[in-house]
Amino acid sequence: MARLQTEHITYLYEGTTDGIRDITFEGDGGDFIAVVGKNGAGKSTLLNMLSGLLIPQEGRIVCSPDLDYHDLGISTQKQSIDWYLNVYDNILLGAVLAGMRRKEAREATDHIAGMLDLTELGDRAPDSVSGGQQQRIQVARALVHNPKVAILDEPTAGLDYRYSHGLFEYLQEKCRKEKKLIFISSHDLTMLEDYCNKILYLDQGTQLYFGNMKSFLDSHRLTGEISIFYSGSMSDRLRESLVGEELAFDEQSVTLYDAGVDNLNRIISSLLSEVTITGIESRRTGLKEIMLQKGESDNA
C-alpha cells in the first residue's frame, strides 16, 4: 500500500523567510488529504516538494518501497500543457510517460477523457478551448495512468460546480476502493471538507494541524450560531435576564453565539417559561468559517 512520510522537512526561498519549516506527517493508501492554509502559507511549496520538483533543504521525504516516479500523478498550479499537441495527445502523453503500453495507454486516455468530458475536444488545440477545459486536460494527464499517489495543486481552478463535484467524487472513490493516496489543495473549502478524510493545515510555513478531518471540524463546532424562533411575547424581565449571554434578539427569534449544550438548554428552558418555540436552526461551522476565524485571531 502506498505510503509517503515527511520528516522535519524545510525549504526556504533564497534571501527570504518564505517557504515551509519542520513539516512532519505520514500519508497512507486510502488517505484523501486536504492541504489548506491562507495564501502564502506554503501549500504549493509543500506539494512541489512531495512531487520531487523541490528538494528539502533539511529533513527528508520517505516513500514506501513499492513506489517509484511512475506511480505519481502530478498537477501543479502552473499549467504544464504541451501546446503543440492536441487535447487527446496531451492526455495520452501522460500515460506513455508513465510506461503504459500503447493499447493500454489509449484505453486509459479514452476512459479519463470521458470521465472529464473531454472526448469531443480530442482533436482540438489546447489554446482553442476554455481555461476550465485546459485545467481538465492537465488533471486528466495527471490521473490517466491511475497513479498510486496523486498530488493536485488547485485542480478545480476555473471549473464549475459540476466538474469540481465529479472530480472530487472520482478521487474519493479511488481512495476508498483502490487505496490511493491523494494530496489536494483547493480554494473550494466546502469540497475539501465534504470529501477529504484528513487535513494538513499550514500557516506561514508552519504545520498547525495534521490528522482526521472530522476531528478537526468537531473541535471547532462550538463557534457556530443557533437561532431559536418563537411565537408569543417575551417580557422585558426575561429579555433583561438574557442580556450578556452572547446572543442577539430579533423579531420573534433569538440567536446564540458560541453556544455550549448546557447554555443552550438553559436558554431554551427560560424561553419556554413565556413563549412557544416554533423552530431551531443551527448554522453549520465549516472549514471556511474556521479558517476565517483563525485568520482573525492571528491578526488580533
Number of C-alpha atoms within 10 A of each C-alpha: 14 19 20 17 16 20 15 16 20 23 23 17 10 8 6 7 12 16 20 26 22 15 21 16 16 15 20 20 19 23 25 29 25 25 24 23 23 16 11 15 20 26 26 20 21 24 22 20 19 23 20 14 12 13 16 20 11 13 17 16 18 13 16 12 9 10 16 11 11 16 16 23 24 25 25 19 15 9 12 15 18 16 11 11 15 19 29 24 19 23 32 25 20 24 28 18 12 19 13 17 12 12 9 14 22 19 15 21 27 18 16 23 24 13 15 18 14 20 16 11 17 17 12 13 17 22 15 12 12 11 14 15 20 21 21 26 26 24 25 28 27 24 25 25 26 19 22 25 30 23 24 26 22 19 25 24 16 16 17 10 12 8 17 19 15 13 19 20 14 13 20 22 16 21 21 14 9 14 19 24 27 26 22 25 23 19 16 15 16 12 18 24 18 14 18 23 19 22 25 22 22 22 20 18 24 17 19 12 14 19 16 15 21 14 12 17 16 11 9 15 17 15 19 18 17 19 19 20 18 20 14 10 10 16 11 9 8 13 12 9 11 17 11 8 13 11 16 14 14 9 8 15 16 18 18 21 16 17 20 13 9 9 13 16 12 10 16 15 11 15 19 12 10 15 17 14 16 11 11 14 11 12 11 13 16 18 21 15 15 17 16 12 13 14 14 10 9 9 7 6
